[in-house]
């Protein structure tokens, strides 16, 4: 049997007729940039997240960058301020900080959940830390009740990187509704994926939403009038139309991911494979990725590949070991983060994965 890591063609084929109709609707409208599809998606996604405001952007990184840039334009951050961020995140989280001439303070994650914990975060806070970027890695929320409370007590801005956590929640409060702002990616492989690059920012503050709307469009709040200097980071009309289709199905897709993850956690018995922890409950996690730890990763992946099971690594190189950050961060010693990047392996999980495929993956891992 061959088990793909992620079959995007099959995922989107389920909605092919609706997606094609959405494309025709945009083509026939004659309006292709910042039109009714973007407005409608922003309203629908904000309502689904439970956030007052949503601003569509070109991708998830631009949403992160514009959130921080918006706070700078509003006078809430300035060049040189520090932002606390988990050390084991994808490099985009770090790029958003440095792109704004802010300084990342890398914090070791919780070993079981891979996410930012409040104790290590509190220990890392210094007077120059003005914001926290909480990353909901692999589809599970960080400890947001405690982190949000800490940020309120310390007067810190709280930004969520929710690129992998569409629909994750704690106590019914979803990713994107905990912080002062949140950034989402709709890259095709995400739980809510477009058919190209796309992203969005959600936030509580109308002033920040207004500023980001201007920033994403050359800094223009009104045609040919520019509040600030801004890039072109707009959400495309046709991607917004596709996302409106797929938003209708994300809750069901997340449920299927939970079913697969529950089976993995219950049925994988190989003691050489360390299974991921769940902080709140199984149903609070949306399992964008099912990430295990193994000490001999190359051999583990090779044996599964020989049996037709495709795996992936998220991520092989820690941000502070990237050449791009050799000068700024290369001196850091982060043993847990470094161990995670050496050992993590992502198993197949998707809404189109069959029970037979799950059976096969479990059986092959248990036979190693």
C-alpha positions as CSV (number, residue, x, y, z in Angstrom):
1,X,0.0,0.0,0.0
2,X,1.1,3.5,-0.7
3,X,0.1,6.2,1.8
4,X,0.8,9.8,0.7
5,X,1.7,12.3,3.4
6,X,-0.9,14.8,2.0
7,X,-3.0,14.4,-1.1
8,X,-4.0,17.9,-2.0
9,X,-5.6,16.8,-5.3
10,X,-7.9,14.5,-3.4
11,X,-8.7,17.0,-0.8
12,X,-9.8,19.6,-3.3
13,X,-11.5,17.1,-5.7
14,X,-14.3,16.7,-3.1
15,X,-15.3,20.3,-3.7
16,X,-14.3,20.6,-7.4
17,X,-17.7,21.7,-8.7
18,X,-18.1,24.4,-6.0
19,X,-14.5,25.6,-6.5
20,X,-15.0,25.8,-10.3
21,X,-18.3,27.7,-9.8
22,X,-16.5,30.1,-7.5
23,X,-13.8,30.8,-10.1
24,X,-16.4,31.4,-12.7
25,X,-18.2,33.8,-10.4
26,X,-15.0,35.9,-9.9
27,X,-14.1,35.8,-13.6
28,X,-17.6,36.9,-14.6
29,X,-17.7,39.7,-12.0
30,X,-15.0,41.7,-13.8
31,X,-13.6,42.7,-10.4
32,X,-10.4,40.9,-9.4
33,X,-8.7,42.9,-6.5
34,X,-10.3,43.8,-3.1
35,X,-13.9,43.1,-4.2
36,X,-16.9,41.5,-2.8
37,X,-15.3,38.0,-2.4
38,X,-12.6,39.4,-0.1
39,X,-15.2,41.4,1.9
40,X,-17.5,38.4,2.3
41,X,-14.7,36.0,3.3
42,X,-13.4,38.5,5.9
43,X,-16.8,38.7,7.5
44,X,-17.4,34.9,7.4
45,X,-14.0,34.0,8.7
46,X,-14.2,36.6,11.5
47,X,-17.6,35.2,12.6
48,X,-16.2,31.6,12.5
49,X,-13.1,32.5,14.6
50,X,-15.1,34.7,17.0
51,X,-13.1,37.9,16.3
52,X,-14.5,41.4,15.7
53,X,-12.2,42.1,12.7
54,X,-10.6,40.1,9.9
55,X,-8.3,41.6,7.2
56,X,-7.3,39.3,4.3
57,X,-3.6,39.3,3.2
58,X,-1.5,37.8,0.5
59,X,-0.1,35.0,2.8
60,X,0.5,34.1,6.5
61,X,3.9,35.8,6.7
62,X,2.5,39.1,5.5
63,X,-0.3,38.9,8.1
64,X,2.4,38.5,10.9
65,X,4.5,41.3,9.4
66,X,1.6,43.7,9.1
67,X,0.3,43.0,12.6
68,X,3.6,44.1,14.1
69,X,4.0,46.9,11.6
70,X,0.5,48.1,12.4
71,X,1.4,48.3,16.1
72,X,4.5,50.3,15.2
73,X,2.5,52.7,13.1
74,X,0.1,53.1,16.0
75,X,3.0,53.9,18.4
76,X,2.7,50.7,20.4
77,X,6.0,49.3,19.3
78,X,9.3,50.9,18.1
79,X,12.5,49.8,16.5
80,X,14.6,47.7,18.8
81,X,11.8,46.4,21.0
82,X,11.9,42.7,21.8
83,X,9.3,40.1,21.0
84,X,9.3,36.7,22.9
85,X,8.7,33.8,20.5
86,X,9.1,30.0,20.8
87,X,12.5,28.8,19.6
88,X,11.2,25.8,17.7
89,X,8.8,27.7,15.4
90,X,8.9,27.9,11.6
91,X,11.3,30.6,10.5
92,X,8.4,32.8,9.3
93,X,7.6,33.7,12.9
94,X,11.1,35.0,13.4
95,X,11.2,36.7,9.9
96,X,8.1,38.8,10.8
97,X,9.9,40.1,13.9
98,X,13.2,41.0,12.3
99,X,11.5,42.4,9.2
100,X,10.0,45.0,11.5
101,X,13.4,45.8,13.0
102,X,12.3,44.2,16.3
103,X,14.4,41.7,18.2
104,X,13.4,38.1,18.7
105,X,13.8,36.5,22.2
106,X,13.7,32.8,21.7
107,X,12.0,30.7,24.4
108,X,12.3,26.9,24.7
109,X,9.0,25.1,24.3
110,X,7.1,22.6,26.4
111,X,8.6,19.2,25.7
112,X,5.3,17.3,25.4
113,X,3.2,19.7,23.3
114,X,6.0,21.5,21.4
115,X,4.3,24.8,22.3
116,X,5.1,27.9,24.4
117,X,4.6,27.4,28.1
118,X,3.9,30.2,30.5
119,X,6.7,29.4,33.0
120,X,9.5,29.5,30.5
121,X,7.9,32.6,28.9
122,X,7.8,34.4,32.2
123,X,11.4,33.6,32.9
124,X,12.4,35.0,29.5
125,X,10.7,38.4,29.9
126,X,12.9,41.4,30.3
127,X,12.0,45.1,30.3
128,X,12.7,45.4,26.6
129,X,10.2,42.7,25.7
130,X,7.1,44.5,24.6
131,X,5.2,41.7,22.8
132,X,4.7,38.0,22.8
133,X,4.3,35.9,19.6
134,X,2.5,32.7,20.7
135,X,2.8,30.0,18.0
136,X,0.1,27.3,18.0
137,X,2.4,24.7,16.5
138,X,1.0,21.6,14.7
139,X,-2.6,22.5,15.4
140,X,-2.7,22.8,19.2
141,X,-3.1,26.0,21.1
142,X,-0.4,27.2,23.4
143,X,-1.4,27.7,27.0
144,X,-3.4,30.8,26.0
145,X,-5.4,31.3,29.3
146,X,-2.1,31.6,31.2
147,X,-0.2,33.4,28.5
148,X,-3.0,35.9,27.9
149,X,-3.2,36.6,31.7
150,X,0.6,37.1,31.9
151,X,0.5,39.5,29.0
152,X,-2.3,41.5,30.6
153,X,-0.4,41.7,33.9
154,X,2.8,42.8,32.2
155,X,1.2,45.2,29.7
156,X,2.5,43.1,26.7
157,X,0.9,42.9,23.3
158,X,-0.1,39.4,22.4
159,X,0.1,38.1,18.8
160,X,-1.0,34.6,17.8
161,X,0.7,32.8,15.0
162,X,-2.3,30.6,14.1
163,X,-1.0,29.4,10.7
164,X,-1.5,25.8,11.7
165,X,-4.4,26.1,14.1
166,X,-7.6,26.8,12.2
167,X,-10.4,25.8,14.6
168,X,-8.2,24.8,17.6
169,X,-9.7,26.0,20.8
170,X,-9.6,26.0,24.6
171,X,-13.0,26.2,26.3
172,X,-14.7,27.1,23.0
173,X,-12.5,30.1,22.4
174,X,-10.7,29.5,19.1
175,X,-7.3,30.4,17.8
176,X,-7.4,33.9,16.6
177,X,-9.7,35.1,19.4
178,X,-7.2,35.0,22.3
179,X,-4.6,37.6,21.5
180,X,-4.7,41.3,20.6
181,X,-4.2,40.0,17.0
182,X,-3.6,36.8,15.2
183,X,-2.2,35.7,11.8
184,X,-3.5,32.9,9.7
185,X,-2.0,31.2,6.7
186,X,-4.1,29.6,4.0
187,X,-1.3,27.9,2.2
188,X,-2.7,24.9,0.2
189,X,-1.6,22.3,2.8
190,X,-3.2,24.0,5.8
191,X,-6.4,22.8,7.4
192,X,-8.1,25.6,5.6
193,X,-6.1,25.8,2.5
194,X,-6.5,28.0,-0.6
195,X,-5.4,27.0,-4.1
196,X,-2.4,29.2,-3.8
197,X,-1.0,31.7,-1.3
198,X,-3.4,33.5,1.0
199,X,-3.6,34.7,4.6
200,X,-5.5,36.8,7.1
201,X,-5.2,38.8,10.3
202,X,-7.9,38.8,13.0
203,X,-7.9,41.4,15.7
204,X,-9.9,43.0,18.5
205,X,-8.9,46.6,17.8
206,X,-10.7,48.5,15.0
207,X,-7.7,50.9,14.7
208,X,-5.3,48.1,14.1
209,X,-7.7,46.5,11.5
210,X,-8.0,49.9,9.7
211,X,-4.2,50.4,9.7
212,X,-3.6,46.9,8.3
213,X,-6.2,47.4,5.6
214,X,-4.2,50.4,4.6
215,X,-0.8,48.8,4.9
216,X,-1.7,45.8,2.8
217,X,-2.7,48.2,0.0
218,X,0.4,50.4,-0.4
219,X,-0.5,52.2,2.8
220,X,-3.6,53.6,1.2
221,X,-6.9,54.0,3.1
222,X,-8.5,55.7,0.1
223,X,-7.5,55.5,-3.5
224,X,-4.5,57.7,-4.3
225,X,-4.3,58.8,-0.7
226,X,-1.7,57.1,1.5
227,X,-1.7,57.1,5.3
228,X,1.7,55.4,5.5
229,X,4.3,53.6,3.4
230,X,3.0,50.1,2.8
231,X,3.5,47.0,0.6
232,X,1.1,45.3,-1.8
233,X,0.0,42.3,0.4
234,X,-3.6,42.0,-0.6
235,X,-5.7,38.8,-0.5
236,X,-6.7,37.8,-4.1
237,X,-10.4,37.8,-5.0
238,X,-10.2,34.3,-6.5
239,X,-8.5,32.8,-3.4
240,X,-11.1,34.5,-1.2
241,X,-13.8,32.8,-3.3
242,X,-12.1,29.4,-2.9
243,X,-11.7,29.9,0.8
244,X,-15.4,30.7,1.2
245,X,-16.2,27.3,-0.3
246,X,-13.7,25.4,1.9
247,X,-14.6,27.2,5.1
248,X,-18.0,25.4,5.0
249,X,-16.2,22.1,5.4
250,X,-13.4,22.8,7.8
251,X,-15.2,21.7,10.9
252,X,-15.9,18.2,9.4
253,X,-12.3,18.0,8.1
254,X,-10.9,18.8,11.6
255,X,-13.2,16.1,13.1
256,X,-11.6,13.6,10.7
257,X,-8.1,14.7,11.6
258,X,-9.0,14.2,15.3
259,X,-10.3,10.7,14.6
260,X,-7.0,9.7,12.9
261,X,-4.9,11.3,15.7
262,X,-6.9,9.6,18.4
263,X,-6.3,6.2,16.7
264,X,-2.5,7.0,16.4
265,X,-2.3,7.9,20.0
266,X,-4.2,4.8,21.2
267,X,-2.9,2.2,18.8
268,X,0.8,3.0,18.2
269,X,2.6,0.9,20.8
270,X,6.2,1.1,19.5
271,X,8.1,2.4,22.6
272,X,10.8,3.9,20.4
273,X,8.2,6.4,19.1
274,X,7.3,9.2,21.5
275,X,3.8,10.4,20.8
276,X,2.7,14.0,21.1
277,X,1.0,15.3,24.2
278,X,-2.3,17.0,24.4
279,X,-2.6,20.0,26.8
280,X,-6.4,20.5,27.0
281,X,-8.4,17.8,25.3
282,X,-8.3,15.7,22.2
283,X,-11.1,17.8,20.7
284,X,-9.3,21.1,21.3
285,X,-6.5,20.1,18.9
286,X,-7.0,20.2,15.1
287,X,-3.9,18.1,14.2
288,X,-2.6,20.0,11.3
289,X,0.4,17.7,11.7
290,X,0.8,14.6,13.8
291,X,4.4,14.8,15.0
292,X,6.3,12.1,16.8
293,X,9.8,12.0,18.1
294,X,12.3,9.2,17.3
295,X,16.0,9.0,18.1
296,X,17.0,7.4,14.8
297,X,14.9,9.5,12.4
298,X,16.7,8.6,9.2
299,X,16.3,4.9,9.8
300,X,12.6,5.3,10.9
301,X,11.7,7.3,7.8
302,X,13.6,4.9,5.5
303,X,11.8,1.8,6.8
304,X,8.4,3.5,6.4
305,X,9.3,4.7,2.9
306,X,10.2,1.1,1.9
307,X,6.6,0.2,2.9
308,X,5.1,3.0,0.9
309,X,4.4,5.4,3.8
310,X,5.4,9.0,3.1
311,X,6.5,11.1,6.1
312,X,7.9,14.6,6.5
313,X,10.0,16.7,8.8
314,X,8.7,19.9,10.4
315,X,11.3,21.3,10.7
316,X,14.9,19.9,10.1
317,X,16.8,23.1,11.0
318,X,16.1,25.3,14.0
319,X,15.8,29.0,13.3
320,X,18.8,30.0,15.3
321,X,20.9,27.5,13.2
322,X,19.8,29.0,9.9
323,X,22.5,30.8,7.9
324,X,20.1,33.8,7.7
325,X,20.3,34.3,11.5
326,X,23.9,33.2,12.1
327,X,25.0,36.6,13.3
328,X,22.0,37.5,15.4
329,X,21.1,34.1,16.9
330,X,23.8,31.6,16.0
331,X,25.4,31.9,19.5
332,X,22.4,30.6,21.3
333,X,22.3,27.2,23.0
334,X,18.8,25.8,23.1
335,X,19.1,22.1,23.8
336,X,15.4,21.1,23.8
337,X,14.7,23.0,20.5
338,X,17.8,21.4,18.9
339,X,16.8,17.9,20.1
340,X,13.3,18.4,18.6
341,X,14.6,19.5,15.3
342,X,16.8,16.4,15.2
343,X,14.1,13.9,16.2
344,X,10.6,15.1,14.9
345,X,8.8,13.2,12.2
346,X,5.4,14.0,10.8
347,X,3.1,11.1,10.1
348,X,0.4,11.2,7.4
349,X,-2.9,12.8,8.6
350,X,-5.5,14.4,6.4
351,X,-9.3,14.5,6.0
352,X,-9.1,12.1,3.0
353,X,-7.0,9.5,4.7
354,X,-8.9,6.2,4.8
355,X,-9.3,3.9,7.8
356,X,-7.3,1.2,5.9
357,X,-4.4,3.6,5.4
358,X,-4.5,4.4,9.2
359,X,-4.5,0.7,9.9
360,X,-1.5,0.2,7.7
361,X,0.5,3.1,9.1
362,X,-0.1,1.8,12.7
363,X,0.8,-1.8,11.8
364,X,4.0,-0.8,10.1
365,X,5.1,1.4,12.9
366,X,4.3,-1.2,15.5
367,X,6.3,-3.8,13.5
368,X,9.5,-1.7,13.5
